[in-house]
Amino acid sequence: MLKAINPKLLMRDKAATRNFYINKLGFREFGSADFEGYLMVEKEDIEIHFFEFKDLDPKENYGQVYIRTDDIDKLYKSYAANNLIHPNGPLERKPWGQWEFSMLDPDNNLLTFGQPI
């Protein structure tokens, strides 16, 4: 019965979030209306929603999303070429059987990308 999960993350500035996800990560905005304080983006089978929280302190934001991929090398090279990978999040083989890398968005939401080894 369950079909998908669409995380809802915090954002301080809709234009900055839109720019990061669309122009840097290759997502596209979707939805039939531009709702104030709300943003929806998608890429392939991934959908992420954002709601505005102007008083967010990024140092206190612990939003996290784990995104599975089937071509982690290509994705990593693309994002690394644009200096998007967090210094503590390079592509690594993890003991739990995944290849993973990570980055932070403008509001300190952690995006981890993974693929089974």
Secondary structure, 3 states (H helix, E strand, C coil): CCCCCCCEEEECCHHHHHHHHHHHCCCEECCCCCCCCEEEEEECCEEEEEEECCCCCHHHCCCEEEEECCCHHHHHHHHHHCCCCCCCCCCEECCCCEEEEEEECCCCCEEEEEEEC
